[in-house]
């Protein structure tokens, strides 16, 4: 008689538990036919459904906002480096004129795009920067204005004001000081 090995014990356990015997290499399990190949029509239908979902997702995507800086009449045009200095509190005047800046609403797509384009930061880094700056007594963050209409009204009413709006909200008579 042969000495039982691991294979024999495994097979005995499977038989006692009522499990089917494992298939031999190269053969399908008992009670099943050869591996079914998908029909070509089913493959085409799956591809069409995926294309339809992709087209729907592309149409539903919101357009990327283009941040444009507007200012009170008389404020000169600025470059991206100056915008970064103004919005980080490192500069408070332009050509001898005091300047006050305002942000778009926190979490808005416009603000995220503005921070990425002009400051090369995200919302968390910008908030952390101002938390540290406020804690050491180096200033307070710019005020947040909820809408483009509120930003336009504030900029026109406040001397030296600079605010960020989307390019689609521009209208005639606004002093555009920076575009990406």
Residue frames relative to the residue before (quaternion, step in Angstrom):
aa qw qx qy qz dx dy dz
X 1.0000 0.0000 0.0000 0.0000 0.00 0.00 0.00
X 0.4670 -0.6839 0.4934 0.2659 3.53 -1.10 0.85
X 0.4833 -0.6371 0.5122 0.3132 3.53 -1.18 0.57
X 0.4450 -0.6956 0.4846 0.2885 3.61 -0.80 0.95
X 0.1499 -0.7702 0.6130 0.0924 3.53 -1.08 0.73
X 0.7762 -0.3476 0.2375 0.4693 3.59 -1.30 -0.13
X 0.6281 0.5514 -0.3433 0.4285 3.57 0.99 -0.79
X 0.6581 0.5138 -0.3154 0.4510 3.59 0.92 -0.87
X 0.6617 0.4964 -0.3141 0.4660 3.60 0.95 -0.85
X 0.6375 0.5230 -0.3286 0.4605 3.59 0.99 -0.78
X 0.6641 0.4950 -0.3051 0.4699 3.58 0.90 -0.88
X 0.6394 0.5205 -0.3329 0.4576 3.60 0.96 -0.79
X 0.6513 0.5112 -0.3158 0.4634 3.57 0.93 -0.83
X 0.6540 0.5091 -0.3120 0.4644 3.60 0.96 -0.83
X 0.6589 0.5002 -0.3137 0.4661 3.57 0.96 -0.82
X 0.6629 0.5037 -0.3127 0.4573 3.60 0.94 -0.86
X 0.7088 0.4436 -0.2661 0.4797 3.61 1.00 -0.74
X 0.5001 -0.6849 0.4101 0.3356 3.58 1.24 -0.11
X 0.4227 0.6983 -0.4801 0.3213 3.59 1.18 0.34
X 0.5363 -0.6154 0.4515 0.3604 3.59 -1.06 0.58
X 0.5614 -0.5974 0.4510 0.3530 3.53 -1.17 0.56
X 0.5139 -0.6337 0.4639 0.3452 3.59 -1.00 0.68
X 0.5167 -0.6507 0.4619 0.3102 3.53 -1.11 0.72
X 0.4869 -0.6309 0.5098 0.3240 3.51 -1.20 0.57
X 0.6455 -0.5389 0.3755 0.3898 3.52 -1.17 0.55
X 0.8035 0.2757 -0.2143 0.4822 3.56 -0.95 0.92
X 0.7098 0.3915 -0.2624 0.5235 3.61 1.23 -0.14
X 0.4743 -0.6434 0.5008 0.3320 3.60 -1.07 0.60
X 0.6246 -0.5314 0.3970 0.4121 3.62 -1.15 0.42
X 0.6252 -0.5537 0.3994 0.3781 3.54 -1.21 0.57
X 0.7958 0.3056 -0.2357 0.4666 3.54 -1.06 0.75
X 0.6946 0.3962 -0.2891 0.5263 3.60 1.21 0.08
X 0.4491 -0.6605 0.5233 0.2968 3.52 -1.20 0.48
X 0.7287 -0.3560 0.3047 0.4994 3.54 -1.26 -0.17
X 0.6513 -0.5057 0.3762 0.4227 3.58 -1.20 0.43
X 0.3827 -0.7387 0.5108 0.2168 3.55 -0.72 1.12
X 0.2801 -0.7458 0.5819 0.1638 3.57 -0.90 0.93
X 0.4909 -0.6708 0.4528 0.3226 3.60 -0.86 0.87
X 0.5023 -0.6441 0.4919 0.3015 3.51 -1.08 0.75
X 0.5774 -0.6214 0.3988 0.3486 3.62 -0.97 0.77
X 0.6144 0.5562 -0.3549 0.4327 3.58 1.07 -0.63
X 0.6345 0.5259 -0.3278 0.4619 3.57 1.02 -0.78
X 0.6337 0.5256 -0.3306 0.4613 3.59 1.00 -0.77
X 0.6581 0.5025 -0.3081 0.4685 3.57 0.96 -0.82
X 0.6431 0.5223 -0.3268 0.4547 3.59 0.97 -0.81
X 0.6385 0.5124 -0.3267 0.4722 3.58 0.98 -0.82
X 0.6540 0.5104 -0.3170 0.4598 3.60 0.93 -0.84
X 0.6564 0.5083 -0.3136 0.4609 3.61 0.96 -0.81
X 0.6375 0.5162 -0.3281 0.4686 3.59 0.98 -0.79
X 0.6537 0.5056 -0.3173 0.4652 3.61 0.92 -0.84
X 0.6549 0.5033 -0.3179 0.4655 3.60 0.94 -0.79
X 0.6399 0.5179 -0.3237 0.4663 3.58 1.01 -0.77
X 0.6551 0.4987 -0.3105 0.4751 3.59 0.97 -0.82
X 0.6462 0.5162 -0.3194 0.4625 3.58 0.98 -0.79
X 0.6531 0.5066 -0.3149 0.4665 3.60 0.95 -0.83
X 0.6386 0.5168 -0.3208 0.4714 3.59 1.01 -0.77
X 0.6599 0.5052 -0.3132 0.4595 3.59 0.94 -0.84
X 0.6482 0.5101 -0.3242 0.4633 3.60 0.99 -0.76
X 0.6695 0.4910 -0.3055 0.4663 3.59 0.96 -0.81
X 0.6935 0.4902 -0.2801 0.4475 3.59 1.02 -0.79
X 0.5290 0.6415 -0.4186 0.3652 3.62 1.18 -0.34
X 0.4459 -0.6879 0.5079 0.2645 3.54 -1.00 0.88
X 0.5200 -0.6196 0.4667 0.3576 3.58 -1.07 0.57
X 0.5085 -0.6423 0.4803 0.3133 3.55 -1.12 0.68
X 0.3914 -0.7294 0.4992 0.2562 3.61 -0.69 0.99
X 0.2686 -0.7272 0.6103 0.1631 3.54 -1.20 0.65
X 0.2600 -0.8009 0.5166 0.1550 3.61 -0.30 1.20
X 0.0452 -0.7740 0.6311 -0.0236 3.54 -0.87 1.07
X 0.2826 -0.7580 0.5627 0.1699 3.57 -0.91 0.90
X 0.1046 -0.7704 0.6278 0.0388 3.52 -0.90 1.04
X 0.1238 -0.8024 0.5820 0.0450 3.56 -1.14 0.59
X 0.6460 -0.4791 0.4284 0.4119 3.49 -1.38 0.28
X 0.5926 -0.5723 0.4065 0.3951 3.63 -1.01 0.66
X 0.7396 0.3818 -0.3023 0.4647 3.55 -0.96 0.91
X 0.5849 0.5416 -0.3873 0.4632 3.60 1.21 -0.26
X 0.4132 -0.7397 0.4695 0.2483 3.63 -0.73 1.00
X 0.6222 -0.5249 0.4250 0.3959 3.56 -1.30 0.31
X 0.1752 -0.7894 0.5840 0.0713 3.57 -1.15 0.69
X 0.4018 -0.6818 0.5482 0.2704 3.55 -1.26 0.41
X 0.7276 -0.4525 0.2929 0.4243 3.58 -1.30 0.18
X 0.6388 0.5281 -0.3356 0.4477 3.60 0.99 -0.76
X 0.6546 0.4978 -0.3087 0.4780 3.58 1.02 -0.78
X 0.6054 0.5399 -0.3514 0.4675 3.59 1.05 -0.73
X 0.6513 0.5090 -0.3160 0.4657 3.60 0.91 -0.87
X 0.6615 0.4972 -0.3126 0.4665 3.59 0.95 -0.80
X 0.6506 0.5152 -0.3173 0.4588 3.61 1.01 -0.77
X 0.7465 0.4196 -0.2299 0.4624 3.58 0.84 -0.97
X 0.6737 0.4207 -0.3189 0.5172 3.61 1.25 -0.04
X 0.5512 -0.6593 0.3701 0.3529 3.59 1.28 0.19
X 0.4964 0.6697 -0.4277 0.3494 3.60 1.21 0.21
X 0.7438 0.1895 -0.1576 0.6213 3.56 1.32 -0.21
X 0.1182 -0.8160 0.5641 0.0444 3.57 -0.99 0.84
X 0.7697 0.2347 -0.1716 0.5684 3.58 1.27 0.11
X 0.2009 -0.7399 0.6317 0.1143 3.51 -1.34 0.53
X 0.8449 -0.0536 -0.0062 0.5322 3.56 -0.75 1.08
X 0.7297 -0.4429 0.2289 0.4679 3.55 0.98 0.88
X 0.6243 0.5210 -0.3374 0.4744 3.60 1.27 -0.05
X 0.4419 -0.6891 0.4960 0.2894 3.65 -0.79 0.94
X 0.1509 -0.7928 0.5890 0.0413 3.55 -1.04 0.88
X 0.1238 -0.7529 0.6434 0.0623 3.54 -1.12 0.82
X 0.1564 -0.8030 0.5700 0.0762 3.60 -0.77 1.00
X 0.1404 -0.7644 0.6234 0.0856 3.56 -1.28 0.51
X 0.3663 -0.7336 0.5419 0.1843 3.53 -1.17 0.74
X 0.5297 -0.5485 0.5218 0.3824 3.52 -1.35 0.18
X 0.7064 -0.4621 0.3202 0.4300 3.58 -1.28 0.24
X 0.5358 -0.6301 0.4466 0.3411 3.62 -0.97 0.80
X 0.8070 0.2729 -0.2180 0.4762 3.55 -1.02 0.87
X 0.5328 0.6274 -0.4219 0.3802 3.59 1.21 -0.17
X 0.6092 -0.5614 0.4148 0.3764 3.57 -1.20 0.53
X 0.6162 0.5516 -0.3418 0.4463 3.58 1.07 -0.71
X 0.6754 0.4852 -0.2999 0.4674 3.59 0.88 -0.89
X 0.6413 0.5210 -0.3284 0.4576 3.59 0.93 -0.82
X 0.6677 0.4865 -0.2948 0.4803 3.57 0.97 -0.87
X 0.6246 0.5368 -0.3329 0.4592 3.60 1.00 -0.81
X 0.6767 0.4892 -0.2957 0.4641 3.58 0.85 -0.97
X 0.6628 0.5027 -0.3091 0.4609 3.60 0.99 -0.77
X 0.7150 0.4627 -0.2634 0.4531 3.59 0.88 -0.93
X 0.8065 0.3231 -0.1588 0.4690 3.59 0.67 -1.05
X 0.7967 0.3016 -0.1555 0.5001 3.61 0.91 -0.85
X 0.2897 -0.7842 0.4912 0.2446 3.59 1.29 -0.30
X 0.5494 0.5539 -0.4072 0.4749 3.54 1.01 0.99
X 0.3622 -0.6677 0.5789 0.2965 3.53 -1.32 0.12
X 0.7512 -0.4152 0.2732 0.4343 3.55 -1.34 0.16
X 0.6701 0.5138 -0.3095 0.4373 3.61 0.88 -0.89
X 0.6703 0.4862 -0.3073 0.4690 3.61 0.90 -0.86
X 0.6441 0.5210 -0.3202 0.4594 3.58 1.01 -0.82
X 0.6612 0.4931 -0.3043 0.4765 3.60 0.94 -0.88
X 0.6499 0.5085 -0.3188 0.4663 3.61 0.97 -0.82
X 0.6111 0.5541 -0.3433 0.4492 3.58 1.02 -0.80
X 0.7251 0.4277 -0.2572 0.4745 3.57 0.82 -0.96
X 0.5694 0.5699 -0.3916 0.4445 3.62 1.12 -0.45
X 0.6741 0.4733 -0.2885 0.4883 3.57 0.92 -0.92
X 0.6594 0.5264 -0.3094 0.4385 3.58 0.88 -0.94
X 0.6612 0.4870 -0.3049 0.4825 3.59 0.98 -0.83
X 0.6495 0.5432 -0.3153 0.4285 3.58 0.99 -0.88
X 0.7405 0.3829 -0.2361 0.4992 3.61 0.97 -0.74
X 0.5633 -0.6557 0.3604 0.3507 3.58 1.27 0.22
X 0.4867 0.6779 -0.4248 0.3509 3.59 1.11 0.58
X 0.7922 -0.2886 0.1465 0.5174 3.60 1.12 0.50
X 0.3918 -0.6797 0.5659 0.2535 3.50 -1.40 -0.02
X 0.5787 -0.5993 0.4093 0.3722 3.60 -1.08 0.56
X 0.6111 -0.5457 0.4106 0.4002 3.57 -1.20 0.43
X 0.5530 -0.6058 0.4358 0.3705 3.62 -1.09 0.56
X 0.3705 -0.7045 0.5650 0.2172 3.55 -1.24 0.60
X 0.1440 -0.7814 0.6036 0.0656 3.56 -0.81 1.02
X 0.4838 -0.7477 0.3795 0.2507 3.60 -0.70 1.09
X 0.8228 0.1312 -0.0386 0.5516 3.61 0.94 -0.77
X 0.6435 -0.5049 0.4038 0.4097 3.54 -1.33 0.22
X 0.6302 0.5363 -0.3386 0.4479 3.59 1.00 -0.78
X 0.6542 0.4966 -0.3117 0.4777 3.59 0.98 -0.81
X 0.6396 0.5232 -0.3232 0.4612 3.58 1.02 -0.77
X 0.6593 0.5063 -0.3082 0.4626 3.59 0.90 -0.91
X 0.6621 0.5016 -0.3069 0.4646 3.59 0.90 -0.91
X 0.6644 0.5039 -0.3044 0.4604 3.60 0.93 -0.88
X 0.6610 0.5111 -0.3092 0.4542 3.59 0.93 -0.91
X 0.6898 0.4787 -0.2903 0.4590 3.60 0.91 -0.86
X 0.7151 0.4561 -0.2530 0.4654 3.60 1.10 -0.64
X 0.7361 0.4090 -0.2183 0.4932 3.61 1.17 -0.49
X 0.3729 -0.7270 0.5229 0.2429 3.62 -0.59 1.03
X 0.8163 0.2210 -0.1916 0.4981 3.58 -0.94 0.96
X 0.4760 0.7003 -0.4242 0.3209 3.60 1.25 0.11
X 0.0651 -0.7510 0.6562 0.0348 3.54 -1.21 0.73
X 0.0319 0.8023 -0.5937 0.0532 3.56 -0.90 0.97
X 0.4014 -0.7105 0.5362 0.2156 3.53 -1.29 0.44
X 0.0529 0.7750 -0.6280 0.0470 3.57 -0.90 1.00
X 0.5755 -0.5544 0.4591 0.3882 3.56 -1.29 0.21
X 0.5994 -0.5896 0.4059 0.3584 3.58 -1.12 0.68
X 0.6192 0.5513 -0.3495 0.4365 3.62 1.11 -0.53
X 0.6750 0.4892 -0.2912 0.4694 3.61 1.21 -0.40
X 0.4310 0.7019 -0.4672 0.3215 3.62 1.25 0.05
X 0.0168 -0.7664 0.6420 0.0166 3.53 -1.18 0.64
X 0.6495 -0.5237 0.3639 0.4140 3.55 -1.20 0.32
X 0.7384 0.4057 -0.3071 0.4425 3.54 -1.15 0.66
X 0.5948 0.5532 -0.3810 0.4417 3.62 1.21 -0.06
X 0.3920 -0.7028 0.5494 0.2249 3.56 -1.07 0.82
X 0.1256 -0.7917 0.5960 0.0470 3.61 -0.27 1.27
X 0.1359 -0.8306 0.5382 0.0445 3.57 -0.59 1.16
X 0.8061 0.0406 -0.0327 0.5895 3.63 1.17 -0.34
X 0.0423 -0.7478 0.6625 0.0074 3.50 -1.20 0.85
X 0.5301 -0.6363 0.4363 0.3519 3.60 -1.04 0.60
